[in-house]
């Protein structure tokens, strides 16, 4: 009987986030993945350079694949047991729609105005995803260990009446009367 495949998917979307790619391809990170029974690492590196793996990676029982862009990241996200990502709104939204998917977002601190922090922290406070404030934290095994124990709270489905109620309230319509 073969062992079940466990996959980590890393994505930077359409951006350049070399620090994240470098952090997930260190010998230490790859050893952590193998020790926690991950068998596959798939890296979408965006506008950056293809990842350079340490020479020792050949001794680690981990299949590593990488690519710059695909028409859709959904198949890789759906196949993943753990997703590490930049905190881009599109990527975060797509993963949250998948319900109960373990997602770790790493803030890209070199972006102008660091706009990813607000979204990441708002979703992290609701326990929908795990937030890493800067890629340098991925050098700490305690950070990686926290990923394995993190259990996300599913993002609740939308309420199609939220916006109409908000609009009615704003316009001063009595919401207690049936229409």
N, C-alpha and C positions, 0 to 999 in steps of 0.2 A: 504494500500500500504506500503510495507516494505521500510526502508531506504536503500540506496545503500551502499554496503560494501566498506570501504576504508581501504587499507592495507599498513602497513609499513613492509618492509622486511629488516632485518639486516643480513649481512653476513661478516664473517672473512675469508672465503675460507678455505684453508688447514692449516692456521696458528693458532697461539695462540695470542689472542688479548683481554685479560680479561678486560682491561680498557674500551674498546668500549662496551662490553656486560654489564659491570657494569653501564656505563653511560646511556644506553638506558633503563635500568630497575629500575631507581630511581623513587621514588614516584612523583617527580617533572616532570620527562620526561613522565611518564605514564599519569599524569594529563593533560599535554600539548597535548598528542595524543588524549585523549578523548575530550578535549575542542575544538580540531580542527576536530572533527567528524571522527576520525579514529576508526574503529571498530575491527581491527585485527592487531596484532603484531606477525610476524613470525621471529624467531631468529635462524640462523645457527651459532653455536658457535664453530665449528671446533675442535681443539685439547684441548680446554679449558673445564671447568666444566659447566654443565647445569646452566642456569641463576637462581639466587635466587631472587624471587620477594618480595617486601616489603609486610608485612601483610595487609596493606591498599589496596592492588591491587584488593582485592575481591569487594571493593566498587566502583571500576572504571569500567565503561561499555566498557571493552576492552578484547577481546578474545586473549590469549597469547599462542602461540605454539612454541616449540623449538626442535631442533635436532642437532646432531653433523655433519653428512655427509649424502648426497644423491648422487645417480649416476649423477644427473643433477640438477642444481639450476634454470635452465631456466623457469620451470613452476612457481616457486615462484617469480622470477624476473618479468615475464610477468604479473602476477596477482597484482603486487605491484603498488601503486600510488606514493610511495616514497621509494627509496632504500638508506640505509645507509650501507657503506661498508668500508673495509680497502682499501688502494689504490693499490692493487695488479694488475699487468698488465692484467692477464687473466680475472679477474672480470670486470675491467674497460672496456676492449675491448668488452666483451660479452654484457654489458649493452649499450655501445655506438652503437652497431649494432641494438639495438631495437628501435633506433630513438625516440627522444623527451621524453625519460623516465627521470623523475627527479631523479638524483643521487647525493648523498652527500658522499664524501670520507673523511674519518678521517685518518690522518697520524698516523701510528704506530711508534711513536718516539723511541721505545726501540729496533727497528731493527738495526742491525749493519750497519753503514754507512747511515742509514736513506734513503735508496734507493727509497722509495715511493714518496718522496717529489718532485723529478724532474717530474715524470709522472703526478702526481696530479696537480702541478702548471701549467704545459704546457696545460693540458686539461681545467683547471680552467680559465686560461687566455683567452681561446677561448670560454668560457661560455658553455662548453659541460657538465660540472658538477660543483658542489659547493664544495669548499675545506674548511675543518676544520683542522687547523694546529696541534691540539693535542686534545685528548679525554677530557681533563679538560674543554675545551670550551663548552662542552655539558651541563655543570652545569649552563650556562647562558641562560635564556629564550630568549634573543635577538638572540642567535645563532639558536635556534629552530624556532623562528619566521621568520628568513631569509629563511629557507627551504621552507616555505609555499608560499613565494612570488617569489622564484627563478624560472625563466622560462629558461630551457636549449635551447641552439642553437643546432639543430641537427648536428651531425657529418656528413659531406658530404660523399656520397658514393665514393669508390675508383675509380680511373681512370686506366683502364687496360694498358694504354699506358705510364703512368708516368715512370715506370722503364725502358722500352725500350728507351724512350727519354733521360732519365738521362744517360743511358749506351752509347747511340750514342754521346751525348754531351761529355762525359768523353773520349771516344775514338777518338773524333775529326771529326766525320762524319758530313757532311753538312745536317742540318735538314730542309733546305728550299726546297731541291729536293724531288720530289715524287719517291718512290721506284718502 
